[in-house]
C-alpha cells in the first residue's frame, strides 16, 4: 500500500489539514482494478470524527479496496455547501483515477457514518451526470465525470430531517428555522428513485442519538423503488461505534459489509 502525497490532491492552495474541502487518498499498490470507497466521517455536521475516517480507510485497504477520506465543511455551513462538496469529491476522484494508476472504469462508492451517512445518501440520490461539453481550457476536468456513486454504505445514518431526525445535524445543515421545503428536500427517504445506487445499511436498535427509524425509512424507500439493498439492525450499540472493534457482537457489521461488497459489487 502507498499513500499519495496529500498535497497533490488538496482542493485548495493551503496545506491539506487547513483546507476544506479536500480528500486524503489511501491507495493500494499494484491493484489498478480494485474498487474505491470514499469515506465520509460523521460528527453531526458540527465536526468530523477521526475514528470514522482514517481507521476506516485503512480497514478498507486491508481488505482490498482503495479509499479516500473526505474533509467537508462543517458548522457553520452556508447553503448546504457540504452536499455539493460530496458531489464534487466523487467527480474529482474519477477525474484522477488514471493519474493515480487506476483503471478509469473501476467502481467508486461512498461509505458514511451518522451525518456523514446523510451526506453519502444525499449524493447517492442527488447526483450530476457527466458533461462532455465542459471546456478543458477552463481547468474543469472534474466536471466531465458523473457524481453518482456506484454503491452506498450507510452506518447508523441520519436520514430524515423530519420526525426522528438528529436535531444537531438538521440545525447545522439547514439552519435554525428551515422551511418545510428545505426539510423535505434534505430528507433522504424522499429522494430515492429508480437510479439510486444499491445500499448496505447498518444501525443498532438502541441508538439513542439517531433512532433506527432513520435506516428503516430509507430501506422502505429503496424497497418501494426496487433498489437493491441489505440492512442490518443490531440489538445493542451506542451511537458512533465506527468500526465497533470493542463491541463483541455489533462488530459483525464489518464482515457483513465485506460479504456484500465482495458478492454484490465486485
Backbone as a ProteinNet text record, in pm:
[ID]
protein_1_A
[PRIMARY]
XXXXXXXXXXXXXXXXXXXXXXXXXXXXXXXXXXXXXXXXXXXXXXXXXXXXXXXXXXXXXXXXXXXXXXXXXXXXXXXXXXXXXXXXXXXXXXXXXXXXXXXXXXXXXXXXXXXXXXXXXXXXXXXXXXXXXXXXXXXXXXXXXXXXXXXXXXXXXXXXXXXXXXXXXXXXXXXXXXXXXXXXXXXXXXXXXXXXXXXXXXXXXXXXXXXXXXXXXXXXXXXXXXXXXXXXXXXXXXXXXXXXXXXXXXXXXXXXXXXXXXXXXX
[TERTIARY]
82.8	0	86.6	43.3	110.1	5.7	46.1	-42.2	6.5	-79.5	-42.4	-10.7	89.8	124.3	-0.3	-35.7	-161.7	-170.4	-60.1	-63.9	-104.4	-89.9	-121.6	-270.8	-352.1	-494.6	-576.9	-509.9	-584.9	-666	-787.6	-872.3	-839	-759.3	-724.3	-573.3	-523.7	-379.4	-315.5	-395.9	-339.8	-301.8	-227.4	-195.7	-325.2	-321.4	-443.6	-525.6	-463.9	-539.9	-590.1	-554.8	-609.4	-713.6	-718.7	-808.7	-934.1	-1038.6	-1165.4	-1248.9	-1297.6	-1293.5	-1162.7	-1134.6	-1019.4	-1040.4	-959.8	-963.9	-823.2	-815.8	-689.5	-701.8	-620.1	-630.6	-543.5	-595.5	-523.9	-534.4	-428.8	-434.9	-347.9	-394.3	-322.3	-227	-108.8	-11.9	-50	-31.3	-45.5	-184.7	-286.3	-424.2	-508.6	-479.1	-545.2	-693.6	-740.9	-880.9	-965.6	-909.9	-986.8	-1083.3	-1201.7	-1295.2	-1238.3	-1296.3	-1254.9	-1375	-1352.4	-1459.2	-1424.2	-1513.2	-1497.9	-1558.6	-1476.7	-1519.9	-1558.6	-1677.9	-1728.4	-1755.9	-1668.6	-1689.7	-1813.9	-1868.5	-1980.5	-1933.3	-2028.9	-1998.5	-2108.3	-2227.9	-2342.7	-2333.4	-2253.7	-2225	-2166.8	-2115.8	-2052.8	-1901.2	-1856.7	-1715.1	-1701.6	-1579.9	-1555.2	-1482	-1543.7	-1491.4	-1374.3	-1256.5	-1137.7	-1155.8	-1215.8	-1224	-1315	-1391.6	-1475.4	-1413.1	-1286.2	-1215.2	-1098.7	-978.4	-858.9	-861.9	-903.2	-906.3	-995.4	-1103.5	-1193.1	-1126.5	-1056.9	-985.3	-880.7	-808.7	-705.6	-767.5	-881.9	-953.9	-995.2	-1044.2	-1080.1	-958.2	-846	-721.5	-685.5	-697.1	-661.4	-741.2	-860.8	-948.4	-960.1	-864.3	-853.4	-925.5	-956	-1025.9	-942.2	-930.3	-875.7	-975	-924.9	-1016.3	-965.1	-1055.6	-1024.1	-1109.5	-1058.4	-1136.2	-1169.7	-1296.3	-1343.6	-1337.3	-1278.9	-1285.1	-1382.9	-1498.1	-1604.1	-1635	-1701.3	-1732.1	-1833.1	-1803.6	-1898	-1933.3	-2022.4	-2077.6	-1967.4	-1991.1	-2117	-2117.5	-2233.2	-2248.8	-2344.5	-2302.6	-2388.2	-2445	-2575.8	-2643.9	-2612.1	-2600.4	-2577	-2457.1	-2353.3	-2236.7	-2169.8	-2183.1	-2120.7	-2171.4	-2298.4	-2355.2	-2287.1	-2267.5	-2200.3	-2055	-1992.9	-1855.9	-1849.9	-1950.2	-1955.4	-1970.2	-2056.6	-2072.8	-1941.7	-1877.5	-1752.5	-1642.1	-1645.1	-1541.9	-1546.8	-1666.6	-1679.6	-1626.8	-1660.1	-1614	-1462.4	-1409.8	-1265.9	-1191.6	-1243	-1180.4	-1178.4	-1291.8	-1298.4	-1204.1	-1189.2	-1102.6	-954.7	-922	-782.4	-744.1	-837.7	-809	-690.4	-690	-582.1	-448.1	-447.2	-325.1	-273.5	-364.1	-325.7	-285.7	-290.5	-252.4	-363.8	-487.8	-603.3	-682.9	-761.1	-844.4	-958.6	-992	-1094.4	-1235	-1252.5	-1386.8	-1409.4	-1319.5	-1343.8	-1465.7	-1526.5	-1642.4	-1597.5	-1671.3	-1643	-1769.3	-1758.1	-1873.6	-1848.1	-1949.6	-1939	-1970	-1905.2	-1931.2	-1937.2	-2055.3	-2072.1	-2127.9	-2082.4	-2128.3	-2215	-2328.9	-2412.2	-2445.2	-2404.5	-2428.3	-2354	-2237.7	-2168.1	-2249.4	-2332	-2424.2	-2533.5	-2576.9	-2673.1	-2612.5	-2488.4	-2421.4	-2405.3	-2365.5	-2346.5	-2477.8	-2586.2	-2715.8	-2765.7	-2741	-2786.9	-2719.4	-2587.5	-2519.1	-2543.3	-2594	-2631.8	-2765.8	-2838.5	-2968	-2970.4	-2903.7	-2889.4	-2751.6	-2745.1	-2614.7	-2620.1	-2502.3	-2486.1	-2418.1	-2478.4	-2418.6	-2302.3	-2218.4	-2101.5	-2143.3	-2059.5	-2087	-1969	-1981.8	-1871	-1847.9	-1934.5	-1921.3	-1834.9	-1791.1	-1711.1	-1580	-1542.3	-1421.6	-1297.9	-1209.6	-1087.8	-1003.1	-1007.4	-922.9	-961.6	-1080.3	-1125	-1080.2	-998.6	-947.5	-1062.1	-1161.3	-1277.8	-1292.5	-1179.1	-1183.9	-1272.7	-1285.7	-1368.4	-1510.9	-1558.7	-1698.7	-1733.1	-1633.3	-1663.1	-1722.3	-1713.4	-1743.7	-1871.1	-1938.5	-2060.1	-2027.9	-2118.4	-2102.1	-2181.5	-2243	-2322.1	-2230.2	-2238.8	-2163.3	-2219.2	-2133.8	-2178.9	-2245.9	-2219.3	-2282.9	-2272.3	-2352.8	-2353.6	-2356	-2273.7	-2269.6	-2301.9	-2408.5	-2457.7	-2452.7	-2376.6	-2354.4	-2424.7	-2522.2	-2611.3	-2640.5	-2694.9	-2705.6	-2818.3	-2793.2	-2900.9	-2964.8	-3093.8	-3164.1	-3266	-3354.3	-3464.6	-3433.7	-3495.6	-3494.5	-3630.3	-3716.3	-3849.6	-3852	-3957.7	-3965.2	-3852.8	-3794.5	-3684.6	-3550.5	-3539.5	-3411.8	-3312.8	-3189.4	-3089.5	-3087.9	-3132.9	-3156	-3029.2	-2916.7	-2792.1	-2754.2	-2764.1	-2733.1	-2827.3	-2953.5	-3054.5	-3025.2	-2999.3	-2976.3	-2848.1	-2741.6	-2613.9	-2619.3	-2695.6	-2701.7	-2804.1	-2919.4	-3031	-3054	-2993.7	-3016.7	-3118.3	-3135.7	-3219.6	-3368	-3415.2	-3558.3	-3577.8	-3545.6	-3555.9	-3701.2	-3721.1	-3854.3	-3894.6	-4023.5	-4074	-4014.6	-3999.9	-3942.1	-3799.5	-3720.7	-3582.9	-3578.4	-3664.9	-3671.6	-3703.4	-3800.2	-3838	-3729.5	-3665.9	-3561.4	-3446.4	-3409.6	-3293.2	-3328.8	-3451.2	-3489.1	-3466	-3366.6	-3319.3	-3425.3	-3517.8	-3622.2	-3712.3	-3712.4	-3792	-3715.3	-3585.3	-3500.6	-3492.5	-3518.9	-3487.5	-3565	-3497.6	-3559.5	-3499.4	-3541.7	-3503.4	-3356.7	-3289.2	-3147.7	-3057.2	-3114.8	-3035	-2946.2	-2817.5	-2729.7	-2763.1	-2725.7	-2753	-2689.8	-2751.8	-2712.2	-2691.4	-2592.6	-2574.9	-2594.1	-2680.4	-2714.9	-2702	-2644.1	-2648.2	-2667	-2731.2	-2753.3	-2779.2	-2814.3	-2847.3	-2985.1	-3053.4	-3191	-3200.1	-3092.8	-3098.9	-3013.1	-2988.6	-2918	-3005	-2956.7	-3035	-3020.3	-2914.2	-2888.6	-2957.4	-2945.8	-3008.7	-3091.6	-3219.8	-3303.2	-3299.8	-3316.6	-3315.5	-3425.5	-3526.2	-3629.4	-3567.5	-3454.3	-3388.4	-3352.9	-3285	-3245.7	-3366.4	-3468.9	-3588.9	-3663	-3669.7	-3735.8	-3663.8	-3532.1	-3455	-3472.2	-3468.3	-3488.2	-3625.8	-3726.8	-3861.2	-3864.4	-3795.6	-3791.9	-3717.5	-3607.8	-3535	-3622.5	-3692.1	-3781.9	-3888.4	-3945.9	-4052.6	-4007	-3877.3	-3823.6	-3742.3	-3749.8	-3684.3	-3532.8	-3476.6	-3331.5	-3275.6	-3177.7	-3121.9	-3060.3	-3082.1	-3024.3	-3013.9	-2931.9	-2921.4	-2917	-2993	-2998.3	-2976.5	-2896.6	-2870.8	-2900.8	-2987.3	-3014.5	-2969.4	-2858.3	-2803.5	-2874.1	-2884.6	-2963.1	-2901	-2769.2	-2705.6	-2588	-2571.2	-2455.2	-2483.9	-2398.2	-2413.5	-2393.1	-2438.2	-2415.2	-2266.1	-2217.9	-2079.4	-1978.2	-2017.8	-1927.2	-1811.8	-1829.1	-1723.9	-1702.8	-1580.4	-1550.7	-1601.3	-1641	-1700.4	-1606.9	-1478.9	-1381.1	-1406.3	-1457.9	-1473.6	-1605.9	-1691	-1822.6	-1822.7	-1836.9	-1819	-1924	-2037.7	-2142.5	-2163.7	-2178.9	-2211	-2095.4	-1973.3	-1861.9	-1875.4	-1975.4	-2003.2	-2045	-2076.9	-2117.3	-2008.3	-1882.5	-1771.9	-1768.6	-1781.6	-1781.8	-1904.2	-2018	-2139.3	-2122.4	-2061.3	-2039.1	-1943.1	-1834.5	-1738.6	-1801.1	-1883.7	-1951.9	-2041.5	-2111.6	-2197.7	-2113.8	-2006.9	-1920.5	-1860.6	-1804.5	-1736	-1832.9	-1954.8	-2050.5	-2134.9	-2166.3	-2260.4	-2191.4	-2091.1	-2028.3	-1918	-1836.2	-1723.8	-1771.8
-119.2	0	124.7	227.1	355.1	463.7	572.3	686.3	799.4	843.6	952.6	1077.2	1152	1277.2	1362.5	1392	1460.4	1595.9	1663	1796.8	1793.9	1678.2	1668.8	1666	1637.1	1625.6	1724.7	1819.5	1922.7	2004.7	2040.2	2118.3	2266.2	2307.1	2447	2458.7	2580.5	2600.5	2577.2	2583.4	2562.3	2416.3	2390.1	2252.3	2176.2	2045.6	1965.1	1983.5	1977.5	1979.1	2117.5	2218.1	2351.7	2384	2306.8	2337.4	2252.6	2306.2	2236	2292.1	2208.1	2062.3	2004.9	1882.7	1811.8	1663.2	1582.7	1438.9	1388.9	1287.2	1218.3	1077.6	1041.2	908.2	805.2	685.6	568.7	461.4	452.5	370	246.3	138	11.5	3.5	-46.6	-65.5	-187.2	-175.4	-288.4	-350.7	-270.9	-320.1	-216.9	-197.5	-90.6	-112	-237.3	-265.9	-278.6	-252.3	-262.5	-145.2	-167.5	-55.5	45.1	164	270.7	318.3	341	384.8	520.6	617.6	748.5	741.8	761	753.1	893	902.6	1031.5	1020.8	1076.4	1068.3	1144.2	1101.9	1174	1282.2	1333.3	1440.6	1543.7	1505.8	1595.6	1721.9	1721.4	1842	1952	1911.3	2005	1986.9	1862	1828.6	1703.3	1652.9	1531.1	1433.8	1320.3	1223.7	1145.6	1159.4	1094	943.4	882	735.1	680.3	768.9	728.3	767.6	804.5	846	755	795.1	719.7	573.2	538.2	395.8	313.5	373.9	303.4	287.9	391.9	384	273.2	262.1	159	19.3	9.9	-118.5	-161.2	-67	-98.7	-142.3	-72.6	-112.3	-256.5	-290.9	-425.8	-532.6	-496.6	-593.6	-572.1	-498.4	-493.4	-380.5	-271.7	-158.7	-31.7	41.5	176.3	260.9	365.6	453	595.9	687.3	827.6	874.5	968.2	1027.8	1171.3	1205.5	1338.7	1431.9	1547.5	1656.6	1759.5	1771.9	1858.4	1966.8	2070.8	2183.5	2144.3	2181.6	2163.2	2301.4	2303.9	2430.7	2534.7	2653.9	2694.7	2662	2614.8	2571.4	2665.9	2720.3	2810	2737.5	2745.8	2692.3	2545.6	2469	2324.8	2291.9	2374.8	2358.8	2222.9	2161.4	2031.7	1925.5	1935.5	1839.8	1854	1975.5	1998.5	1949.5	1964.1	1914.7	1763	1694.1	1548.7	1509	1580.6	1553.8	1577.6	1690	1724.4	1624.9	1568.2	1470.8	1347.5	1297.7	1181.4	1214.5	1332.5	1371.8	1390.5	1448.2	1468.9	1335.8	1240.9	1108.6	1045.5	1047.5	985.6	1054.8	1184.4	1257.5	1227	1172.2	1145.7	998.3	911.6	767.9	728.7	776.5	740	792.8	914.3	973.2	894.6	837.6	757.9	615.9	582.1	447.9	346.3	393.3	304.6	304.3	199.2	192.9	292.3	355.4	460.5	405.5	274.3	218.3	143.7	159.7	94.1	154.5	77.9	127.6	218.4	326.7	425.3	440.3	407.2	415.9	506.5	518.6	602.6	520.4	557.4	496.4	609.1	628.3	740.4	698.8	766.8	741.8	857.5	826.3	925.7	1041.8	1165.9	1276.6	1255.1	1188.8	1151.4	1052.9	971.4	882.7	961.4	1071.3	1158.6	1219.3	1265	1321.9	1216.3	1095.1	986	950.1	940.7	907	1018.9	1142	1255.5	1256.9	1241.1	1245	1117.7	1012.7	891.6	908	1012.5	1039.2	1167.7	1269.9	1395.3	1394.4	1350.4	1345.3	1414.4	1444.4	1519	1427.8	1411.8	1325.7	1396.5	1317.9	1374.9	1473	1572.2	1674.7	1681	1615.6	1614.5	1747.2	1845.9	1975.1	2073.6	2035.3	2127.7	2159.2	2284.3	2330.4	2297.6	2214.3	2175.9	2297.7	2400.4	2517.6	2592.3	2565.7	2629.7	2552.3	2448.5	2368.5	2307.7	2255	2198.2	2050.6	1979.7	1840.6	1755.3	1792	1713.3	1699.1	1803.2	1808.3	1731.7	1664.1	1568.7	1441.6	1424	1296.8	1303.7	1188	1178.5	1181.8	1240.2	1239.4	1125.1	1039.2	928.2	818.6	788.1	673.7	543.2	442.2	312.3	230.5	263.6	195.4	285.4	256.9	337.2	245	278.9	207.9	309.9	287.4	384	322.7	385.7	333.9	423.1	367.1	441.4	582.1	588.1	717.5	806	935.8	1034	1032.4	1009.1	1002.9	1115.1	1124.2	1218.3	1350.5	1456.6	1585.8	1612.9	1512.2	1523.6	1453.2	1384.2	1312.6	1209.3	1195.3	1102.2	1150.7	1275.5	1326.7	1343.4	1373.5	1416.8	1568.8	1630.9	1774.4	1854.1	1810	1882.2	1882.5	1767.4	1759.4	1847	1840.4	1919.4	2068.5	2114.1	2256.4	2302.8	2222.5	2263.1	2267.7	2176.9	2173.1	2270.9	2280.7	2357	2492.5	2513.3	2637.9	2620.3	2724.5	2714.1	2701.3	2767.2	2764.3	2734.1	2611.6	2579.9	2573.2	2604.7	2596.6	2450.4	2426.7	2291.6	2238.9	2325.7	2285.2	2233.1	2302.3	2260.9	2130.6	2117.2	1995.1	1875	1890.1	1779.2	1750.1	1854.9	1836	1753.6	1770.2	1702	1585.8	1536.2	1410.8	1299.4	1216.2	1121.7	1020.3	987.9	891.6	945.6	1078.5	1140.1	1150.1	1125.1	1144.9	1022.8	905.8	780.7	769.1	718.1	695.9	570	533.1	403.2	395.6	509.7	508.4	529.7	525	530.1	406	418.8	301.4	208.1	80	-18	22.3	-23.4	22.5	-91.8	-73.2	-155.8	-62.9	-100.6	-14.3	-94	-30	-93.9	11	-30.2	55.8	-33.6	26.5	-51.5	-11.7	-107.7	-85.6	12.4	23.1	111	237.2	277.1	402.7	518.3	590.7	698.4	830.5	845.1	971.4	978.7	871.7	864.1	736.1	745.1	625.2	540.1	409.4	315.2	344.9	422.6	463.4	528.1	596.2	657.5	553.4	448.9	343.1	271.1	250.1	180.1	262.2	393.6	478.5	472.9	471.8	467.8	333.1	225.6	92.5	81.1	138.6	134.7	207.7	320.8	395.4	317.8	253.7	170.8	56.3	-9.1	-118.5	-69.9	45.5	97.5	136	161.4	199.5	88.1	-31.6	-150.4	-134.6	-66.8	-50.1	-158.2	-236.1	-342.8	-285.7	-353.2	-308.4	-425.9	-406.8	-500.6	-417.6	-456.7	-380.3	-473.1	-425.1	-498.3	-405.2	-450.2	-375.4	-461.7	-423.8	-499.6	-456	-548.5	-522.2	-414	-412.8	-326.1	-250.3	-127.4	-48.9	99.2	171.5	316.6	380	501.5	575.4	608.1	605.9	645.1	534.5	409.6	296.8	290.4	346.3	335	189.5	144.1	4.2	-92.5	-40.3	-120.8	-230.8	-201	-302.2	-354.5	-266.2	-305.4	-376	-386.9	-446.9	-590	-690.5	-830.7	-882	-814.4	-862.5	-770.7	-641.6	-547.5	-528.6	-563.7	-551.2	-647.5	-732.6	-820.9	-743	-614.6	-536.6	-535.2	-540.6	-530.6	-651.7	-771.2	-890.8	-894.4	-850.9	-847.5	-751.2	-637.1	-536.9	-588.9	-650.3	-705.5	-815.6	-898.3	-1003.6	-943.3	-836.4	-768.4	-706.4	-637.9	-576.4	-680.7	-786.7	-887.7	-965.8	-983.7	-1063.5	-983.1	-860.9	-783.8	-679.2	-613.6	-502.7	-551.4	-643.6	-691.5	-780.5
0	0	0	-71.5	-61	-42.3	16.1	36.2	-52.4	-142.5	-232.5	-151.2	-193.8	-126.8	-110.8	13.2	39.1	-29.3	-41.9	-100.1	-246	-309.7	-451.3	-479.1	-376.9	-402.2	-320.9	-255.9	-183.6	-282.4	-246.2	-334.1	-327.6	-233.3	-220	-207.3	-207.4	-208.9	-72.6	37.6	169.8	189.9	298.3	334	358.1	335.6	336.2	462.1	577.5	701.4	737.6	658.7	677	570.7	465.8	355.2	364.5	310.5	310.4	195.3	105	110.5	56.1	94.2	39.9	60.8	-5.3	16.1	42.9	125.6	151.6	94.5	-4.7	-65.6	6.1	12.1	65.3	-42.5	-125.1	-245.3	-231	-291.5	-289.4	-406.8	-382.6	-490.4	-574.2	-704.9	-797.6	-796.9	-770	-779.6	-854.7	-982.1	-1057.1	-1079.2	-1063.5	-1091.3	-965.8	-848.3	-724.3	-711.8	-655	-632.5	-533.1	-534.5	-443.2	-363	-234.1	-144.6	-85.7	-103.6	-40.8	99	201.2	340.1	388.4	448.2	495	645.1	728.1	873	916.4	1031.2	1089.6	1185.1	1262.2	1356.3	1364.6	1319.3	1331.4	1248.3	1142	1064	1152.9	1269.5	1362.9	1362.3	1346	1335.6	1251.3	1237.1	1160.6	1252	1278.1	1374.5	1314.5	1374.7	1320.3	1311.7	1414.6	1418.7	1308.4	1243.8	1131.5	997.5	1001.4	880.8	849.4	889.3	852	894.9	1017.8	1052.9	960.3	913.1	820.9	684.4	640.1	512.3	515.2	625	637.4	646.6	712.6	716.3	575.1	495.8	357.9	278.3	296.1	229.6	262.8	387.6	434.4	361.7	318.9	254.1	103.3	46.1	-99	-168.1	-94.8	-154.4	-141.2	-250.8	-241	-160.9	-99.3	-25.1	-27.1	-1.3	20.5	136.6	214.5	323.1	286.2	298.3	262.6	382.8	361.1	457.6	401.2	464.7	414.4	516.7	471.7	557.7	665.1	789.3	899.2	953.8	1052.6	1100.3	1123.5	1068.1	1006.1	855.8	809.4	670.5	599.8	489.2	413	291.2	276	156.9	132	239.4	229.2	138.8	149.2	62	78.5	195.1	219.5	122.2	83.5	-11.1	-146.9	-191.6	-319.7	-313.1	-198.6	-183.3	-197.1	-144.9	-161.7	-307	-378.9	-522	-596	-566.2	-633.8	-600.2	-479.4	-441.2	-530.6	-559.1	-647.4	-786.6	-836	-969.3	-970.2	-863.8	-855.8	-854.3	-776.8	-771.2	-909.5	-977.2	-1110.2	-1208.6	-1194.5	-1287.5	-1263	-1145.4	-1110.8	-1116.6	-1147.4	-1140.4	-1228.4	-1350.9	-1441.9	-1392.4	-1343	-1290.1	-1169.9	-1092.6	-975.7	-1012.7	-1140.5	-1184	-1172.9	-1165.9	-1153.8	-1284	-1303.6	-1422.4	-1411	-1522	-1518.8	-1498.9	-1519.6	-1507.9	-1376.5	-1277.6	-1150	-1082.9	-995.3	-923.4	-809.6	-793.5	-688.8	-605.3	-476.3	-388.3	-270.4	-184.8	-65.6	58.7	169	298.9	400.7	461	552	685.8	791.3	927.8	975.3	1037	1103.8	1009	1041.3	948.8	818.1	824.5	702	619.4	688.6	618	548.1	610.5	543.4	418.3	429.1	312.6	203.9	244.5	147.8	79	156.4	97.5	7.1	47.2	-33.7	-169.7	-172.3	-302.5	-382.6	-316.2	-388.8	-459.5	-425.8	-488	-568.9	-517.9	-592.2	-656.5	-779.4	-845.4	-980.8	-1030.4	-1154.6	-1255.2	-1369.9	-1471.3	-1539.7	-1606.2	-1672.1	-1781.4	-1803.7	-1904.8	-2001.9	-2117.2	-2213.3	-2282.4	-2258.3	-2326	-2249.8	-2129.7	-2049	-2121.1	-2117.9	-2185.3	-2100.9	-2152.1	-2079.7	-2045.1	-2129.8	-2107.2	-1979.1	-1929.9	-1806.7	-1682.9	-1703.6	-1593	-1511	-1581.9	-1516.9	-1551.9	-1553.9	-1598.5	-1508	-1379.1	-1288.2	-1340	-1408.6	-1441.9	-1569.5	-1626.1	-1732.2	-1673.6	-1543.7	-1479.8	-1397.4	-1387.5	-1308.4	-1159	-1081.5	-936.4	-872.7	-952.8	-898	-843.8	-714.7	-662.7	-720.7	-731.6	-780.1	-670.3	-544.9	-431.8	-310	-209	-86.5	35.3	133.4	260.6	368.5	441.7	539.2	678.1	767	901	1001.7	1073	1164	1110.2	988	919.1	970.8	968	973.2	834.6	828.8	700.7	687.2	784.3	772.8	841.8	793.3	859.7	924.2	922.1	979.2	1116	1147.9	1275.7	1284.5	1403.1	1430.7	1377.7	1339.3	1291.1	1405.8	1371.4	1469.4	1464.3	1571.7	1568.7	1540.6	1594.5	1570.5	1423.8	1359.2	1216.1	1135.1	1169.5	1098.3	1110.8	1232	1253	1185.6	1195.8	1137	984.8	924.1	778	722.2	787.9	730.2	795.7	912.1	983.5	1095	1173.8	1293.7	1263	1161.3	1128.6	980.2	939.1	796	750.2	625	565.7	547.7	535.8	509.1	379	281.3	152.5	170.1	251.7	274.7	354.6	452.4	533.5	445.5	358.3	270.7	167.6	117.6	15.7	67.8	196.3	250.3	342	330.4	394.4	293.4	320.3	217.7	176.7	266.5	230.7	120.6	101.5	-4.7	-136.4	-133.3	-251.2	-342.7	-287.5	-356.9	-487.5	-589.4	-719.6	-780.5	-897.1	-952.9	-993.1	-1004.3	-1040	-918.5	-799.1	-677.5	-670.4	-636	-632.9	-517.4	-529.2	-423.5	-291.5	-182.1	-49.3	48.4	135.4	254.7	373.4	466.6	579.2	708.3	809.5	942.2	1050.9	1157.9	1273.1	1393.5	1506.6	1626	1676.5	1737.1	1780.4	1895.9	1974.6	2091.1	2075.3	1950.7	1924.7	1974.1	2072.5	2132.1	2057.2	1979.6	1910.9	1775.4	1699.2	1566.3	1563.4	1591.4	1601.6	1474.8	1494.8	1382.9	1282	1320.5	1225.1	1101.5	1117.7	1002.6	898	940.6	846.2	788.8	872.7	826.6	721.2	740.6	642	507.5	513.5	388.2	319.7	398.9	340.8	276.8	340.1	282.7	148.2	141.1	14.8	-92.9	-55.9	-151.5	-202.2	-109.1	-146.2	-243.6	-215.1	-299.4	-438.6	-453.8	-585.2	-650.1	-591.5	-647.5	-657.5	-557.2	-549.8	-458.8	-502.7	-418.3	-290.3	-178.6	-52.9	42.8	144.5	255.5	383.4	484.8	608.7	727.9	822.8	947.3	1063.4	1154.6	1276.9	1393.8	1454.3	1565.9	1694.4	1786.5	1907.1	1994.9	2003.9	2102.5	2042.2	2087	2046.3	2052.3	2119.1	2127.3	1989.9	1976.7	1852.9	1839.1	1715.2	1689.4	1708	1690.7	1713.4	1613.9	1496.1	1393.8	1355.7	1359.4	1327	1434	1549.4	1657.8	1706.9	1709.2	1749.1	1890.2	1978.7	2118.1	2144.6	2041.9	2062.8	2009.2	2096.6	2055.4	1959.1	1948.2	1859.4	1740.2	1768.3	1661.7	1564.9	1606.8	1512.5	1395.2	1399.2	1285.6	1162.1	1178.6	1061.4	956	1000	903.4	810.4	865.4	781.3	691	744.9	663	546.3	574.8	470.2	363.8	407.6	312.6	227.9	290.2	216.7	109	144.7	47.1	-64.1	-28.5	-129.1	-222.4	-163.7	-243.8	-332.8	-284.8	-360.4	-455.5	-417.9	-498.8	-584.8	-528.5	-601.3	-693.2	-647.4	-731.2	-844.3
[MASK]
++++++++++++++++++++++++++++++++++++++++++++++++++++++++++++++++++++++++++++++++++++++++++++++++++++++++++++++++++++++++++++++++++++++++++++++++++++++++++++++++++++++++++++++++++++++++++++++++++++++++++++++++++++++++++++++++++++++++++++++++++++++++++++++++++++++++++

